[in-house]
Amino acid sequence: MEVNDTRRLGGGIEWNPYRVLALRLGAWKNLAESEQSPVITAGVGLNLWAVRVDLAAASTTEKVDIDGTEVPEQAQVSLGMMVDF
């Protein structure tokens, strides 16, 4: 069984320009994997009374060529919703 080492160093900021809106930006790097490029993250959150909706995205800084187009080596998007009751 192969064990992957993970030692992440990262940070980020959140700015709330309005009471219902949260804007996020961050980055992290797995220090245990020298071949992995840094990951940039961004997100937005909406706090609407008892419902919170969060949209987040992450992408590596390393690019690969697919059919003549450069795209991030890895990318992900997530959407979450939480209801308070």
SERO-4910 file (N, C-alpha, C, O; in steps of 0.05 Angstrom, whole numbers):
BEGIN
 pado doro    nc1    nc2    nc3   cac1   cac2   cac3    cc1    cc2    cc3    oc1    oc2    oc3
  Met    A     17    -24      0      0      0      0     18     25      0     36     27     16
  Glu    A     12     43    -18     28     68    -20     15     89     -2     -9     93     -2
  Val    A     32    103     13     23    125     30     32    151     18     56    155     13
  Asn    A     14    170     14     21    196      4     25    215     27      8    217     45
  Asp    A     48    228     27     53    248     48     39    274     41     39    283     17
  Thr    A     28    287     60     14    312     56     23    331     78     19    326    102
  Arg    A     35    353     70     42    375     89     36    401     74     52    412     59
  Arg    A     12    410     79      2    434     64      8    460     80      6    461    104
  Leu    A     17    479     65     21    506     75      4    524     58      6    524     33
  Gly    A    -13    540     70    -31    557     55    -42    580     71    -37    582     95
  Gly    A    -58    596     58    -71    618     71    -91    631     53    -92    625     29
  Gly    A   -106    649     64   -126    662     48   -138    686     63   -133    691     86
  Ile    A   -155    700     48   -169    723     59   -199    721     52   -206    709     32
  Glu    A   -215    733     69   -244    735     63   -252    764     67   -244    777     87
  Trp    A   -266    775     48   -275    803     50   -306    803     48   -317    791     30
  Asn    A   -319    816     67   -348    818     68   -356    847     61   -361    863     80
  Pro    A   -359    854     36   -366    882     29   -395    888     37   -401    912     42
  Tyr    A   -412    868     38   -439    872     47   -446    849     67   -431    829     67
  Arg    A   -466    853     82   -472    833    103   -479    805     91   -473    785    104
  Val    A   -490    804     67   -498    779     56   -477    767     37   -481    745     27
  Leu    A   -455    781     31   -436    772     11   -408    768     23   -398    785     38
  Ala    A   -396    745     17   -368    739     26   -352    732      1   -359    714    -14
  Leu    A   -330    746     -3   -311    740    -25   -286    729    -13   -275    739      6
  Arg    A   -276    707    -25   -252    693    -14   -231    688    -35   -237    684    -59
  Leu    A   -206    690    -26   -183    685    -44   -161    672    -27   -156    681     -5
  Gly    A   -148    652    -38   -127    638    -23   -109    622    -40   -112    621    -65
  Ala    A    -90    609    -28    -71    591    -42    -59    571    -22    -58    576      2
  Trp    A    -51    548    -32    -38    528    -15    -18    512    -32    -20    511    -57
  Lys    A      1    499    -18     21    483    -31     26    459    -14     29    461     10
  Asn    A     28    435    -26     35    411    -11     66    409    -11     78    403    -31
  Leu    A     78    415     12    107    416     15    119    388     13    143    385      7
  Ala    A    103    367     17    113    339     15    116    329    -13    129    309    -18
  Glu    A    103    343    -32    103    335    -60    117    357    -77    104    376    -84
  Ser    A    142    353    -83    157    374    -97    148    377   -126    152    398   -138
  Glu    A    135    357   -137    126    358   -165     99    372   -168     92    380   -191
  Gln    A     85    376   -147     58    389   -148     61    419   -147     76    430   -131
  Ser    A     47    432   -166     48    462   -167     29    473   -146     12    460   -136
  Pro    A     33    499   -139     15    512   -121    -14    513   -131    -19    512   -155
  Val    A    -33    514   -113    -61    515   -119    -73    542   -111    -68    551    -88
  Ile    A    -87    555   -129   -100    581   -124   -130    575   -119   -142    559   -134
  Thr    A   -141    587    -99   -169    582    -93   -185    609    -92   -173    630    -87
  Ala    A   -210    607    -99   -228    631    -98   -256    622    -92   -263    599    -98
  Gly    A   -271    639    -80   -299    632    -74   -316    655    -68   -307    678    -63
  Val    A   -342    650    -68   -362    670    -61   -383    657    -44   -391    634    -50
  Gly    A   -393    671    -24   -414    660     -7   -436    680     -4   -432    705     -3
  Leu    A   -461    670     -4   -484    687      0   -499    677     25   -505    654     28
  Asn    A   -504    696     43   -517    689     68   -545    702     67   -547    726     73
  Leu    A   -565    687     60   -592    697     57   -610    686     79   -622    665     77
  Trp    A   -611    701    101   -627    694    124   -619    667    135   -598    665    148
  Ala    A   -634    646    130   -628    619    141   -614    601    121   -608    578    127
  Val    A   -608    611     98   -595    596     77   -568    608     70   -566    632     66
  Arg    A   -548    591     69   -521    600     60   -513    584     36   -514    559     37
  Val    A   -505    597     14   -496    584    -10   -467    592    -15   -460    615    -14
  Asp    A   -450    572    -19   -422    576    -24   -414    564    -51   -420    541    -56
  Leu    A   -399    579    -67   -388    570    -92   -358    574    -90   -348    596    -84
  Ala    A   -343    552    -95   -313    554    -93   -300    541   -117   -311    523   -129
  Ala    A   -276    550   -123   -261    539   -145   -231    538   -137   -222    555   -122
  Ala    A   -217    519   -148   -188    516   -143   -175    507   -169   -187    492   -185
  Ser    A   -151    516   -173   -136    509   -198   -106    510   -192    -96    527   -178
  Thr    A    -92    491   -204    -63    491   -202    -51    512   -220    -64    520   -240
  Thr    A    -27    521   -214    -15    541   -232     -1    528   -255      5    541   -275
  Glu    A      4    502   -254     16    487   -276     -4    483   -298    -27    476   -293
  Lys    A      4    487   -323    -13    484   -346     -5    459   -363     19    452   -363
  Val    A    -24    447   -377    -19    426   -396    -32    433   -422    -50    450   -423
  Asp    A    -22    422   -444    -32    427   -471    -51    405   -479    -43    382   -480
  Ile    A    -76    413   -486    -95    394   -496   -105    405   -522   -119    426   -523
  Asp    A    -99    391   -544   -107    399   -571   -100    428   -577   -116    442   -589
  Gly    A    -76    437   -569    -67    464   -575    -77    485   -556    -70    508   -559
  Thr    A    -91    478   -535   -101    497   -516    -89    491   -488    -89    468   -479
  Glu    A    -78    512   -475    -67    508   -449    -89    510   -428   -105    529   -427
  Val    A    -91    489   -411   -110    488   -389    -96    481   -364    -74    470   -365
  Pro    A   -108    487   -340    -95    480   -315    -92    449   -313   -109    434   -322
  Glu    A    -70    441   -301    -65    412   -297    -87    399   -281    -96    377   -287
  Gln    A    -96    413   -260   -119    404   -243   -136    428   -237   -127    450   -233
  Ala    A   -163    423   -236   -181    444   -228   -206    431   -216   -213    408   -223
  Gln    A   -219    445   -198   -243    435   -186   -262    458   -179   -253    480   -174
  Val    A   -288    452   -178   -308    471   -171   -327    457   -152   -333    434   -155
  Ser    A   -336    472   -131   -356    460   -113   -377    480   -107   -373    504   -106
  Leu    A   -401    469   -101   -424    485    -94   -437    473    -70   -442    449    -69
  Gly    A   -442    489    -49   -454    479    -25   -476    497    -15   -476    521    -20
  Met    A   -495    484     -1   -517    499     10   -522    489     38   -523    465     43
  Met    A   -526    507     56   -532    500     84   -557    515     93   -560    539     87
  Val    A   -574    501    107   -599    513    117   -599    511    148   -595    489    159
  Asp    A   -603    534    161   -605    534    190   -634    532    198   -651    546    186
  Phe    A   -640    515    217   -668    514    227   -668    505    256   -689    503    269
***
